[in-house]
Structures are given as structure tokens and as C-alpha cells.
């Protein structure tokens, strides 16, 4: 059956408290999956998906079908969920520190490389157990400085020893897409196929230490540091972008929850028959091949192409209208610099210098895509 617990966060000010609700299925000791939603507190599709998924897991637990350990956090960021500014929900950035809630997670790669070099052996399973124990020990020694740090640590401690970590997000207006560590592909193709992902974006280090890379990245960092030792990418950590932030409906959430449930069955965490895997809807592409088209000036965005369309380099995606310009002034055209899928755009058609206007998933790395690869 489901076992639920509450993890209290330190109070940020007298008279206030926040907490995480954690739901556990199965028993520790076998394969482990960790799923969370709402890390960006104003991204709501995942919260509804988790409601539907928990119902499916409850029924599976009632028939004693849970074969591994499954941990679910349906609202991973009560801080951001409660932030409202001038009538708007503002859950992506911490208003106290201005930091992105999906950045700045504890980096485990360097301390694990330093601590484990002479302890790793020739047995892959033993190395996996050793690395997970060392990661848990390292996180246990970190002291949080404030409420947001405590939240990051609590989530990391829940997820760091899992075989599967799925962080449910959404974009503004977008198709369903995934962010994955490059070493996880094509091993994670079953996840992309079950969800019907339209884009899969790969990077070993996208910059900023987001949650999925904080738990998944140490595996390939250790493998690079000690190539003579068998160290597989033992944590399938993915950011799942569940379309756009307005795509909140029982129909979509039930379908997504069913797809995640089938994936867990396929991976052996739940007993049940597996149906034939759907065909992949896309090839994986490098994250540095994704053209993030930024606005050069302010104004009103008018889109010429729709999210979900394939475009070619040179195609105009949108135009910017300057409402203060004299009549007849030409609009400023924004064009793609790659062939690929137009997979996301902002929901607010306001252009400001530097803000992303469109995201195009291309198959070829782009010379200008260096440094941090994720948008703020």
C-alpha cells in the first residue's frame, strides 16, 4: 500500500511553515523510481498528471503488483507554488534569492571522483552500490542555508539513489519534449516512445546544475574519470516537458499518467503485461543544436509558424512589431538558423531584448550555442 510522509522545511519567517508530501510504494532494496512535479511552482500540468498516476499506483499496490520502490512527490516546490506577485503566479524563480528553482543543486561529481578513486573495482553492480552510498553520505553532511537550500537538499536526498528519476515540467506553448543526458540515449528511447515525445534534447552538461543533471551527471563524470572501471549510467534522469503551461486537462493528464505507468511496467517496477512499444516520434538531437531565437528589440511578437511544425534554416518564425514606429515601418523578422522542429515559444507575445521568442530542435550543433544551454 501507499506509505505517505511529510518532510518539514525550515521556517523562513515566524508563523510560517511549508512541507513536502512524499508517497512511497513497494520496498527498498530493488529497482527504484523517483518522480516529482511542480519544481517550477507555476507549472501545473505535472501536478494533475501525478494525481492520475497516484491513483494508478494505488490500484497496482492493492493487487500487490509493485515490484520495486516508487517514490512520488506531487508538489516538489511549495515555496514557488505559493508565490504571487501583482496578481500573477511567479513560481519559476525564488523571490527571496532570485535563483531559478531548477538550478544550483549540489554538485556531486567532484566530491565523488575524489572520494571513490581507490575504492572502485571491476564489478559494475558493486560500483553502483558504492557510488550510491557515497552520494547519500555526502548529501547527509551538507547543511542547508535557508528554506530554498533545504528544499533542494530534501529532493536530492530522495532521488540520488534511484535508477529512474523523472522531473515533470512544462514550457509556455510547446509540444511534449524531453531533456536527457547524452549517455542515456538510446537507452531511454522507451520513455520517449511511451510519452510520444516530439523532441529529445541531449547534453552532458547544460549548465547551472539543474535537478536531473545533479542526480544523473555524476555517473558519466565518474565513468570519464575512471575509464578502466565499469561505471554504467545507472540513473535515467530526465526532465519531461509536458507541453505548455495551459495544457491542463484530465484527458491529457490521464494519458500521460498511463504512459508513465506503462514505462514503469516495462522497466520492471510494476508487474504487468507490456504492450508493443509505440514508434518513436522523433530522433534525439543535441541541446547545442537547439536554436534559441532571442528578441533583438522590444515590441509585439506575431508568429508566422506554429509550434509543432518542421522548419528550415532561413524560414521566418515570427516578426516583431514596434507600436511606436511610424506607419509603414517594416517589421523585424526572426528566422530559424537551423532545420528542425519548432518545439516551444513564449505564451506572452511581448518581445523584449534578449528574451527567447522560439526554440527550434535541430540535428547539428550550432556554433553560437556555447556556455549555459538552458534558458533562464
C-alpha positions as CSV (number, residue, x, y, z in Angstrom):
1,X,0.0,0.0,0.0
2,X,0.9,3.6,-0.2
3,X,3.0,5.0,2.7
4,X,3.0,8.8,3.0
5,X,5.2,11.1,4.9
6,X,5.7,14.8,5.4
7,X,9.1,16.5,5.3
8,X,9.0,19.8,7.0
9,X,11.1,22.7,5.6
10,X,12.7,25.2,7.9
11,X,10.5,28.2,8.6
12,X,11.5,31.2,6.5
13,X,9.8,33.6,8.9
14,X,8.0,33.3,12.3
15,X,4.5,31.9,11.9
16,X,5.1,30.2,8.5
17,X,5.8,26.6,7.7
18,X,6.0,24.6,4.4
19,X,6.4,20.9,3.8
20,X,6.8,18.2,1.2
21,X,4.4,15.4,0.8
22,X,6.1,12.1,-0.2
23,X,4.3,9.0,-1.2
24,X,6.1,5.6,-1.3
25,X,5.2,2.3,-2.8
26,X,6.9,-1.0,-2.6
27,X,10.0,-1.7,-0.6
28,X,13.7,-0.5,-0.7
29,X,16.2,-3.0,-2.0
30,X,15.3,-3.4,-5.6
31,X,15.0,-1.0,-8.5
32,X,13.9,2.5,-7.5
33,X,12.0,5.1,-9.4
34,X,11.5,8.7,-8.3
35,X,9.0,11.1,-9.8
36,X,8.3,14.7,-8.9
37,X,6.2,17.5,-10.3
38,X,5.9,21.3,-9.8
39,X,9.6,22.1,-9.2
40,X,8.9,25.2,-11.1
41,X,6.0,26.1,-8.8
42,X,3.8,27.7,-11.5
43,X,4.0,24.8,-13.9
44,X,0.8,22.9,-13.3
45,X,0.3,20.1,-15.8
46,X,2.6,17.7,-13.9
47,X,0.6,18.2,-10.7
48,X,-2.5,16.8,-12.4
49,X,-0.6,14.0,-14.0
50,X,0.6,13.0,-10.6
51,X,-2.9,12.8,-9.2
52,X,-3.8,10.4,-12.0
53,X,-0.6,8.4,-11.6
54,X,-1.0,8.0,-7.8
55,X,-4.5,6.5,-8.5
56,X,-2.9,4.0,-10.9
57,X,-0.2,3.2,-8.4
58,X,-2.7,2.8,-5.6
59,X,-4.6,0.2,-7.6
60,X,-1.3,-1.6,-8.5
61,X,-0.3,-1.7,-4.8
62,X,-3.7,-3.1,-3.9
63,X,-3.1,-6.1,-6.2
64,X,0.4,-6.4,-4.9
65,X,1.9,-5.6,-8.3
66,X,4.7,-3.2,-7.1
67,X,8.0,-4.9,-7.7
68,X,10.4,-2.2,-6.9
69,X,10.4,1.0,-4.9
70,X,8.5,4.0,-6.3
71,X,8.7,7.4,-4.7
72,X,6.4,10.3,-5.7
73,X,6.4,13.9,-4.8
74,X,3.3,15.5,-6.3
75,X,4.3,19.1,-5.4
76,X,8.1,19.5,-5.3
77,X,8.1,23.2,-4.6
78,X,5.7,24.5,-2.1
79,X,7.7,27.7,-1.9
80,X,7.2,28.6,-5.6
81,X,3.7,27.3,-5.6
82,X,2.8,30.0,-3.0
83,X,4.5,32.9,-4.7
84,X,2.2,35.5,-6.2
85,X,3.3,38.9,-7.4
86,X,0.8,41.6,-8.5
87,X,-1.8,39.0,-9.3
88,X,0.5,36.7,-11.2
89,X,1.7,33.3,-10.1
90,X,5.5,33.5,-10.1
91,X,6.9,30.1,-9.3
92,X,10.0,29.7,-11.5
93,X,12.3,32.0,-9.5
94,X,12.8,32.3,-5.8
95,X,11.6,35.8,-5.0
96,X,13.9,35.7,-1.9
97,X,17.1,35.0,-3.8
98,X,16.1,35.5,-7.5
99,X,17.5,32.0,-8.2
100,X,15.8,29.5,-10.6
101,X,14.3,26.7,-8.5
102,X,15.7,24.2,-11.1
103,X,19.3,25.3,-10.8
104,X,22.1,25.3,-8.3
105,X,21.6,21.7,-7.0
106,X,24.5,20.2,-5.0
107,X,27.2,19.1,-7.4
108,X,28.3,15.6,-6.6
109,X,30.7,14.8,-9.4
110,X,33.9,16.3,-7.9
111,X,33.5,15.0,-4.4
112,X,32.6,11.5,-5.6
113,X,35.5,11.4,-8.0
114,X,37.8,12.5,-5.2
115,X,36.4,10.0,-2.6
116,X,36.0,6.9,-4.7
117,X,39.0,6.6,-6.9
118,X,40.8,3.8,-5.0
119,X,37.6,2.1,-3.9
120,X,36.1,1.3,-7.3
121,X,36.6,-2.2,-8.6
122,X,35.9,-4.4,-11.6
123,X,32.3,-5.3,-10.6
124,X,29.7,-2.9,-12.1
125,X,27.0,-3.8,-9.6
126,X,29.4,-3.3,-6.7
127,X,30.5,0.1,-8.1
128,X,26.9,1.2,-8.4
129,X,26.1,0.3,-4.8
130,X,29.3,2.1,-3.7
131,X,28.6,5.3,-5.6
132,X,25.0,5.5,-4.4
133,X,26.1,5.0,-0.7
134,X,28.8,7.7,-1.1
135,X,26.3,10.1,-2.7
136,X,23.9,9.6,0.2
137,X,26.6,10.1,2.7
138,X,27.8,13.3,1.0
139,X,24.3,14.8,0.9
140,X,23.8,13.9,4.6
141,X,26.8,16.0,5.5
142,X,25.6,19.2,3.8
143,X,23.8,21.7,5.9
144,X,21.1,23.9,4.3
145,X,21.3,27.6,4.4
146,X,17.7,28.7,4.4
147,X,14.4,27.3,3.1
148,X,15.3,27.0,-0.6
149,X,18.6,25.2,0.1
150,X,16.7,22.9,2.4
151,X,14.2,22.1,-0.4
152,X,17.0,21.3,-2.9
153,X,18.7,19.0,-0.4
154,X,15.5,17.2,0.6
155,X,14.7,16.5,-3.1
156,X,18.2,15.4,-3.9
157,X,18.2,13.0,-0.9
158,X,15.0,11.4,-2.0
159,X,16.2,10.9,-5.6
160,X,20.0,10.4,-5.6
161,X,20.0,6.6,-5.3
162,X,17.2,6.0,-7.8
163,X,17.5,4.0,-11.1
164,X,14.9,6.3,-12.7
165,X,14.3,10.0,-11.9
166,X,11.6,11.8,-13.8
167,X,11.1,15.6,-13.2
168,X,7.8,16.7,-14.7
169,X,7.8,20.3,-16.1
170,X,6.2,22.2,-18.9
171,X,7.1,25.1,-21.2
172,X,4.9,28.0,-22.2
173,X,3.5,26.9,-25.5
174,X,5.1,23.7,-26.7
175,X,5.0,20.1,-27.8
176,X,5.9,17.3,-25.3
177,X,9.7,17.0,-25.2
178,X,12.5,15.6,-23.0
179,X,15.9,16.7,-21.8
180,X,18.3,13.9,-21.2
181,X,22.0,13.3,-20.5
182,X,23.7,12.2,-23.8
183,X,24.9,8.9,-22.3
184,X,21.3,7.9,-21.6
185,X,20.4,7.7,-25.3
186,X,19.3,5.4,-26.9
187,X,18.7,3.6,-23.6
188,X,15.8,6.0,-22.7
189,X,14.1,5.6,-26.1
190,X,11.3,3.6,-24.4
191,X,10.4,6.6,-22.2
192,X,10.3,8.9,-25.3
193,X,8.2,6.4,-27.2
194,X,5.7,5.8,-24.4
195,X,5.2,9.5,-23.9
196,X,5.1,10.3,-27.6
197,X,7.8,12.9,-27.3
198,X,8.2,15.2,-30.3
199,X,11.8,16.2,-29.4
200,X,14.5,14.7,-27.3
201,X,17.4,17.1,-26.4
202,X,20.7,15.7,-25.3
203,X,23.6,17.2,-23.3
204,X,26.1,16.0,-20.8
205,X,26.2,19.4,-19.1
206,X,23.6,22.0,-19.9
207,X,24.9,24.5,-17.3
208,X,23.6,25.7,-14.0
209,X,23.3,22.2,-12.3
210,X,19.6,21.5,-12.9
211,X,18.0,18.8,-10.9
212,X,18.1,16.0,-13.4
213,X,21.8,16.6,-14.2
214,X,22.6,16.8,-10.5
215,X,21.4,13.3,-9.9
216,X,22.3,11.8,-13.3
217,X,25.5,13.6,-14.2
218,X,27.9,12.1,-11.6
219,X,27.6,8.7,-13.3
220,X,29.1,9.8,-16.6
221,X,31.6,12.1,-14.8
222,X,32.9,9.1,-12.8
223,X,33.0,7.0,-15.9
224,X,35.1,9.6,-17.7
225,X,37.4,10.0,-14.6
226,X,37.9,6.2,-14.2
227,X,37.5,4.7,-17.7
228,X,39.2,1.5,-16.6
229,X,36.3,0.8,-14.2
230,X,32.8,-0.4,-15.2
231,X,30.6,2.5,-14.3
232,X,27.3,2.5,-16.2
233,X,24.9,5.5,-16.4
234,X,22.9,3.9,-13.6
235,X,20.4,6.7,-13.2
236,X,18.0,7.5,-16.0
237,X,17.3,11.1,-15.1
238,X,15.1,13.1,-17.4
239,X,13.3,16.4,-17.5
240,X,9.8,15.7,-19.0
241,X,8.3,18.8,-20.5
242,X,4.5,18.2,-20.6
243,X,3.6,20.5,-23.4
244,X,2.6,24.0,-22.4
245,X,1.5,25.6,-19.1
246,X,-2.1,25.9,-20.3
247,X,-2.3,22.2,-21.3
248,X,-4.1,21.2,-18.1
249,X,-6.9,18.7,-18.6
250,X,-8.0,15.4,-17.2
251,X,-7.8,13.9,-20.7
252,X,-4.1,14.9,-21.2
253,X,-3.1,14.1,-17.6
254,X,-4.7,10.6,-17.7
255,X,-3.0,9.8,-20.9
256,X,0.4,11.0,-19.6
257,X,0.0,9.1,-16.4
258,X,-0.9,5.9,-18.2
259,X,2.2,6.3,-20.4
260,X,4.4,6.8,-17.3
261,X,2.7,3.8,-15.6
262,X,3.4,1.6,-18.8
263,X,7.0,2.8,-18.7
264,X,7.4,1.6,-15.1
265,X,5.8,-1.7,-16.0
266,X,8.2,-2.0,-18.9
267,X,11.2,-1.3,-16.6
268,X,10.1,-4.0,-14.1
269,X,9.0,-1.8,-11.2
270,X,5.3,-2.9,-11.6
271,X,4.1,-6.4,-12.6
272,X,2.0,-6.5,-15.7
273,X,1.9,-7.2,-19.4
274,X,3.8,-4.9,-21.7
275,X,2.2,-3.8,-24.9
276,X,4.2,-3.3,-28.1
277,X,6.3,-0.1,-27.7
278,X,4.9,2.7,-29.9
279,X,7.1,4.0,-32.6
280,X,9.4,6.9,-31.7
281,X,8.1,10.2,-33.0
282,X,11.5,11.9,-33.3
283,X,15.2,11.4,-33.3
284,X,17.3,12.7,-30.4
285,X,19.2,15.9,-31.2
286,X,21.9,17.8,-29.3
287,X,20.9,20.5,-27.0
288,X,23.5,22.8,-28.5
289,X,21.8,22.2,-31.8
290,X,18.6,23.8,-30.5
291,X,18.3,27.3,-31.9
292,X,17.0,29.7,-29.2
293,X,15.9,32.7,-31.2
294,X,16.1,35.8,-29.0
295,X,14.3,39.1,-29.5
296,X,16.7,41.9,-30.6
297,X,14.3,44.6,-29.6
298,X,11.0,45.2,-27.8
299,X,7.6,45.1,-29.3
300,X,4.8,42.7,-30.1
301,X,5.5,39.2,-31.3
302,X,3.5,38.0,-34.3
303,X,4.1,34.3,-35.2
304,X,4.2,33.1,-38.8
305,X,4.7,29.4,-37.9
306,X,3.0,27.2,-35.3
307,X,4.6,25.1,-32.6
308,X,5.0,21.5,-33.8
309,X,5.9,22.4,-37.4
310,X,9.1,21.5,-39.0
311,X,11.0,24.5,-40.4
312,X,14.1,25.0,-42.5
313,X,17.1,27.3,-41.9
314,X,16.1,30.8,-43.1
315,X,12.4,30.3,-42.5
316,X,10.7,33.3,-40.8
317,X,9.3,32.1,-37.5
318,X,7.9,35.4,-36.2
319,X,8.0,39.2,-36.6
320,X,8.3,42.0,-34.0
321,X,6.0,45.0,-34.4
322,X,7.2,48.3,-32.9
323,X,3.9,50.0,-31.9
324,X,5.8,53.4,-31.7
325,X,7.2,53.2,-35.2
326,X,5.9,55.4,-38.0
327,X,3.2,53.8,-40.1
328,X,4.7,51.6,-42.8
329,X,7.9,50.8,-40.9
330,X,9.0,47.3,-41.7
331,X,8.6,44.6,-39.1
332,X,11.7,42.9,-37.7
333,X,11.8,39.3,-38.9
334,X,13.0,36.4,-36.7
335,X,14.3,33.5,-38.7
336,X,15.5,30.0,-37.8
337,X,19.2,29.3,-38.1
338,X,18.7,25.5,-38.4
339,X,16.5,22.9,-39.9
340,X,14.4,21.3,-37.2
341,X,11.2,21.2,-35.2
342,X,9.7,24.4,-33.8
343,X,9.0,22.9,-30.4
344,X,8.3,25.8,-28.0
345,X,7.6,29.5,-27.8
346,X,6.5,32.0,-25.1
347,X,2.9,32.3,-24.2
348,X,3.1,36.1,-23.8
349,X,3.5,37.8,-27.2
350,X,5.7,40.5,-25.6
351,X,9.1,41.0,-27.1
352,X,11.9,42.3,-25.0
353,X,15.6,42.4,-25.9
354,X,17.2,39.0,-25.0
355,X,14.0,37.1,-24.3
356,X,13.6,33.8,-26.2
357,X,11.0,34.0,-28.9
358,X,11.2,30.5,-30.3
359,X,13.0,27.2,-29.8
360,X,13.9,25.0,-32.8
361,X,15.3,21.5,-32.2
362,X,18.0,20.9,-34.9
363,X,20.2,17.9,-35.5
364,X,23.5,19.8,-35.9
365,X,25.4,21.6,-33.2
366,X,25.3,25.4,-33.7
367,X,28.5,27.5,-33.3
368,X,26.8,30.2,-31.3
369,X,25.4,27.8,-28.8
370,X,28.1,27.8,-26.1
371,X,28.1,28.3,-22.4
372,X,24.8,27.6,-20.5
373,X,22.5,25.9,-22.9
374,X,19.2,26.3,-21.0
375,X,17.1,29.4,-20.9
376,X,16.7,31.2,-17.6
